[in-house]
Amino acid sequence: MLEKERQFYAANSKEWVQAHPGKFVLVKDETLVGVFNTIDEALAAGASKYGLSSFLVRQLGQDEQVVTIPALTLGLLRADP
């Protein structure tokens, strides 16, 4: 999941961090959708544009932190009631 976005981020992050250090980027497929001041802004823009589809948000210049929520990964929790 998000492999295409991760590869695109890895290929371009050095350039982006020079132009936007400390900012948050929103990546979908192989497109830089936007650069934001806060993670909340980036997540809101991604949710607004892509709904429940996956997208990548990363802070430029920070080490990658992988967050795994097993219940979501295994399908034990759903967004639908």
NULOTOR-246118 format. One record per residue (C-alpha): residue number from 0; x negated, y negated, z negated. Coordinates in steps of 0.05 Angstrom, whole numbers, plus 32768, in hexadecimal, padded with zeros to 4 digits. Example, Ala and Ser with C-alpha at 12.3 -4.5 7.8 and 13.67 -1.06 7.14 Angstrom:
! residues 2
lopa num: 0	X: 7F0A	Y: 805A	Z: 7F64 .
lopa num: 1	X: 7EEF	Y: 8015	Z: 7F71 .
! end
This chain:
! residues 81
lopa num: 0	X: 8000	Y: 8000	Z: 8000 .
lopa num: 1	X: 7FE7	Y: 7FBB	Z: 8013 .
lopa num: 2	X: 7FA9	Y: 7FD9	Z: 8035 .
lopa num: 3	X: 7FAF	Y: 7FAB	Z: 8071 .
lopa num: 4	X: 7FB5	Y: 7F6E	Z: 8043 .
lopa num: 5	X: 7F7A	Y: 7F83	Z: 8018 .
lopa num: 6	X: 7F4D	Y: 7F8D	Z: 8055 .
lopa num: 7	X: 7F62	Y: 7F49	Z: 8072 .
lopa num: 8	X: 7F55	Y: 7F28	Z: 802F .
lopa num: 9	X: 7F10	Y: 7F49	Z: 8029 .
lopa num: 10	X: 7EFD	Y: 7F33	Z: 806F .
lopa num: 11	X: 7F11	Y: 7EEA	Z: 8063 .
lopa num: 12	X: 7F0B	Y: 7EDC	Z: 8019 .
lopa num: 13	X: 7EC5	Y: 7EBE	Z: 801C .
lopa num: 14	X: 7EDC	Y: 7E89	Z: 804E .
lopa num: 15	X: 7F1C	Y: 7E7B	Z: 8027 .
lopa num: 16	X: 7EF8	Y: 7E74	Z: 7FE4 .
lopa num: 17	X: 7ECB	Y: 7E3F	Z: 8002 .
lopa num: 18	X: 7F07	Y: 7E17	Z: 8019 .
lopa num: 19	X: 7F36	Y: 7E25	Z: 7FDE .
lopa num: 20	X: 7F0F	Y: 7E3B	Z: 7FA0 .
lopa num: 21	X: 7F3C	Y: 7E53	Z: 7F67 .
lopa num: 22	X: 7F7C	Y: 7E4F	Z: 7F90 .
lopa num: 23	X: 7FAC	Y: 7E88	Z: 7F9B .
lopa num: 24	X: 7FB6	Y: 7EA5	Z: 7FE1 .
lopa num: 25	X: 7FF3	Y: 7ECA	Z: 7FFC .
lopa num: 26	X: 7FE3	Y: 7EFE	Z: 8030 .
lopa num: 27	X: 8014	Y: 7F28	Z: 8059 .
lopa num: 28	X: 7FFB	Y: 7F5A	Z: 808D .
lopa num: 29	X: 7FC0	Y: 7F36	Z: 80AD .
lopa num: 30	X: 7FD8	Y: 7EEF	Z: 80A0 .
lopa num: 31	X: 7FC6	Y: 7EBB	Z: 806D .
lopa num: 32	X: 800C	Y: 7EA2	Z: 805D .
lopa num: 33	X: 7FF7	Y: 7E6B	Z: 802D .
lopa num: 34	X: 7FC9	Y: 7E4F	Z: 7FF8 .
lopa num: 35	X: 7FE7	Y: 7E3B	Z: 7FB5 .
lopa num: 36	X: 7FD2	Y: 7E1A	Z: 7F74 .
lopa num: 37	X: 7FF2	Y: 7E4D	Z: 7F46 .
lopa num: 38	X: 8003	Y: 7E97	Z: 7F48 .
lopa num: 39	X: 804C	Y: 7E85	Z: 7F3A .
lopa num: 40	X: 804F	Y: 7E5A	Z: 7F79 .
lopa num: 41	X: 802F	Y: 7E92	Z: 7FA3 .
lopa num: 42	X: 805D	Y: 7EC8	Z: 7F88 .
lopa num: 43	X: 809B	Y: 7E9D	Z: 7F91 .
lopa num: 44	X: 8088	Y: 7E8E	Z: 7FD9 .
lopa num: 45	X: 807B	Y: 7ED8	Z: 7FE7 .
lopa num: 46	X: 80BC	Y: 7EEE	Z: 7FC7 .
lopa num: 47	X: 80E3	Y: 7EB8	Z: 7FEC .
lopa num: 48	X: 80C5	Y: 7ECA	Z: 802F .
lopa num: 49	X: 80BE	Y: 7F16	Z: 8029 .
lopa num: 50	X: 80F1	Y: 7F2A	Z: 7FF4 .
lopa num: 51	X: 80E3	Y: 7F71	Z: 7FDB .
lopa num: 52	X: 80AE	Y: 7F7F	Z: 8010 .
lopa num: 53	X: 8066	Y: 7F83	Z: 7FF6 .
lopa num: 54	X: 8034	Y: 7F4A	Z: 7FFE .
lopa num: 55	X: 7FF1	Y: 7F39	Z: 7FDF .
lopa num: 56	X: 7FE1	Y: 7EFF	Z: 7FB0 .
lopa num: 57	X: 7F9A	Y: 7EF4	Z: 7F99 .
lopa num: 58	X: 7F74	Y: 7EBC	Z: 7F76 .
lopa num: 59	X: 7F38	Y: 7EA7	Z: 7F9F .
lopa num: 60	X: 7EF5	Y: 7EB2	Z: 7F7D .
lopa num: 61	X: 7F10	Y: 7EE3	Z: 7F49 .
lopa num: 62	X: 7EFF	Y: 7F2C	Z: 7F43 .
lopa num: 63	X: 7F36	Y: 7F5B	Z: 7F59 .
lopa num: 64	X: 7F64	Y: 7F74	Z: 7F22 .
lopa num: 65	X: 7F8E	Y: 7FB0	Z: 7F34 .
lopa num: 66	X: 7FD1	Y: 7FB4	Z: 7F10 .
lopa num: 67	X: 7FF6	Y: 7FF5	Z: 7F13 .
lopa num: 68	X: 803C	Y: 7FFF	Z: 7EF7 .
lopa num: 69	X: 8045	Y: 804B	Z: 7EFA .
lopa num: 70	X: 8091	Y: 8049	Z: 7EF2 .
lopa num: 71	X: 8097	Y: 801D	Z: 7F2F .
lopa num: 72	X: 8064	Y: 8045	Z: 7F56 .
lopa num: 73	X: 8088	Y: 8086	Z: 7F48 .
lopa num: 74	X: 80CC	Y: 8068	Z: 7F57 .
lopa num: 75	X: 80E5	Y: 8070	Z: 7F10 .
lopa num: 76	X: 80FA	Y: 8027	Z: 7F0D .
lopa num: 77	X: 8120	Y: 8004	Z: 7F44 .
lopa num: 78	X: 8130	Y: 7FBC	Z: 7F53 .
lopa num: 79	X: 8177	Y: 7FD1	Z: 7F68 .
lopa num: 80	X: 81AA	Y: 7FDC	Z: 7F31 .
! end
